[in-house]
């Protein structure tokens, strides 16, 4: 009888892939990442997906450092666009590692497009340069005390961020209370961490957050007042109310 679990075998195989790609300094191709998604995410049990997502996220943490990663920006953009943001995805079953991977991809892809700037003190200061949305002027980060505590700052209206619609979908659809709470914080950061470049749009951005919050409240209230199916228990109703309170708090603050 095998003394190792299915998860142990999966971790070992992914570790082998890491060593293989690193040893020969090769990159994961679009085709290969698509195959891994189909096997370990799209049609797999949830524990497999979480192991796969954590494995990818560990590689993402090497981007911008001296450590080799088998992930290229081109493959990441392909993966994010065609798989992570696929409208057919069921975000209701998203778990913690899946959302961690989503956040990492969201930030990296949008930073590559000069829409946000990731505030990571591990990076060298001279790596933090972002193209302004108002022209071709190169804006260097000053690492002010205000910005040091932010996860990232925006250089465009949130509506221009790739994947922003999916962030709201996760917020509404996900049934994991921890992911929901994390997504609430993430949405708050997206709409509040505005750079000086678009400071004149701050009021418009805050009003947009309120409008979207009102819309989500309506959707959630409509959902909770529907006849409750047999599988829809007290915990799920409390989860809906929790989201409702978040949206209401955004409205109250503004």
Secondary structure, DSSP 8 states (H G I E B T S, - for coil): ---S-HHHHHHHHHHHHHHHHHHTT----HHHHHHHHIIIIISS-HHHHHHHHHHHHHHHTTTTSSS--S--HHHHHHHIIIIIT-TT--GGG--HHHHHHHHHHHHHHHHHTTSEEE--TTS-GGG-EEE-TTSS-EEE----HHHHT-SEEESS-GGGSTTHHHHHHHHHH---HHHHHHHHHHHHHHHH-B-GGGGGGHHHHHHHHHHHHHHHHHHHHHHHTS---TT--HHHHHHHHHHHHHHHHHHHH-
